[in-house]
Amino acid sequence: MELRRAEYERLQRTDAEKAEQESSLAARTKTFADSVKHVFIEMSDDPAELPMFLLVLRIYTRCVKFHAIYRLNCYCHYLLKKLT
């Protein structure tokens, strides 16, 4: 029983340390960078393709903003229906 209690306490400390590390600014920045790396297309080494790359980024950011606004509008309509 004593060994189980010690193991449980060790696991709790380990989980608390891991949660603290994951909530740090460095960990959040790394997570964001990893997700952005998988979302955007890879930029070519050819400087002639830079305008197309920037165009794709501009289109993508507009789509993300539009999607966020659409979700907000849907939520507002949901709340209005719920209140009436």
TORNU-648910 format. One record per residue (C-alpha): residue in one letter; chain; x, y, z. Coordinates in steps of 0.05 Angstrom, whole numbers, plus 5000, padded with zeros to 4 digits. Layout:
# residues N
[r "a", "A", [X, Y, Z]]
...
END
This chain:
# residues 84
[r "m", "A", [5000, 5000, 5000]]
[r "e", "A", [5057, 5047, 5017]]
[r "l", "A", [5089, 5034, 4948]]
[r "r", "A", [5024, 5050, 4913]]
[r "r", "A", [5016, 5115, 4951]]
[r "a", "A", [5088, 5135, 4935]]
[r "e", "A", [5077, 5118, 4861]]
[r "y", "A", [5012, 5158, 4860]]
[r "e", "A", [5047, 5219, 4890]]
[r "r", "A", [5104, 5213, 4841]]
[r "l", "A", [5055, 5210, 4783]]
[r "q", "A", [5018, 5271, 4809]]
[r "r", "A", [5083, 5310, 4813]]
[r "t", "A", [5101, 5288, 4743]]
[r "d", "A", [5033, 5308, 4716]]
[r "a", "A", [5037, 5376, 4751]]
[r "e", "A", [5106, 5389, 4722]]
[r "k", "A", [5083, 5369, 4652]]
[r "a", "A", [5022, 5414, 4656]]
[r "e", "A", [5065, 5472, 4679]]
[r "q", "A", [5113, 5461, 4621]]
[r "e", "A", [5057, 5457, 4571]]
[r "s", "A", [5026, 5522, 4595]]
[r "s", "A", [5091, 5560, 4588]]
[r "l", "A", [5099, 5612, 4534]]
[r "a", "A", [5154, 5573, 4500]]
[r "a", "A", [5111, 5510, 4496]]
[r "r", "A", [5051, 5549, 4469]]
[r "t", "A", [5095, 5583, 4417]]
[r "k", "A", [5123, 5517, 4395]]
[r "t", "A", [5053, 5487, 4389]]
[r "f", "A", [5030, 5546, 4348]]
[r "a", "A", [5091, 5543, 4303]]
[r "d", "A", [5081, 5468, 4292]]
[r "s", "A", [5008, 5478, 4273]]
[r "v", "A", [5024, 5536, 4226]]
[r "k", "A", [5078, 5494, 4194]]
[r "h", "A", [5027, 5441, 4176]]
[r "v", "A", [4973, 5489, 4152]]
[r "f", "A", [5011, 5535, 4105]]
[r "i", "A", [5043, 5513, 4041]]
[r "e", "A", [5119, 5508, 4041]]
[r "m", "A", [5153, 5568, 4010]]
[r "s", "A", [5196, 5554, 3950]]
[r "d", "A", [5269, 5576, 3944]]
[r "d", "A", [5252, 5609, 3878]]
[r "p", "A", [5242, 5684, 3888]]
[r "a", "A", [5195, 5687, 3828]]
[r "e", "A", [5144, 5646, 3867]]
[r "l", "A", [5141, 5695, 3926]]
[r "p", "A", [5081, 5734, 3899]]
[r "m", "A", [5041, 5670, 3891]]
[r "f", "A", [5060, 5648, 3961]]
[r "l", "A", [5038, 5714, 3991]]
[r "l", "A", [4973, 5710, 3951]]
[r "v", "A", [4958, 5641, 3980]]
[r "l", "A", [4971, 5667, 4050]]
[r "r", "A", [4925, 5727, 4039]]
[r "i", "A", [4869, 5682, 4013]]
[r "y", "A", [4878, 5634, 4071]]
[r "t", "A", [4876, 5689, 4123]]
[r "r", "A", [4813, 5717, 4092]]
[r "c", "A", [4780, 5648, 4094]]
[r "v", "A", [4799, 5641, 4167]]
[r "k", "A", [4770, 5709, 4184]]
[r "f", "A", [4707, 5694, 4145]]
[r "h", "A", [4699, 5628, 4180]]
[r "a", "A", [4707, 5661, 4248]]
[r "i", "A", [4655, 5714, 4231]]
[r "y", "A", [4608, 5660, 4204]]
[r "r", "A", [4615, 5620, 4268]]
[r "l", "A", [4601, 5682, 4310]]
[r "n", "A", [4539, 5698, 4269]]
[r "c", "A", [4514, 5627, 4276]]
[r "y", "A", [4524, 5630, 4351]]
[r "c", "A", [4487, 5696, 4355]]
[r "h", "A", [4428, 5667, 4316]]
[r "y", "A", [4429, 5607, 4362]]
[r "l", "A", [4426, 5652, 4424]]
[r "l", "A", [4370, 5694, 4395]]
[r "k", "A", [4329, 5632, 4380]]
[r "k", "A", [4342, 5606, 4449]]
[r "l", "A", [4320, 5671, 4482]]
[r "t", "A", [4256, 5679, 4442]]
END
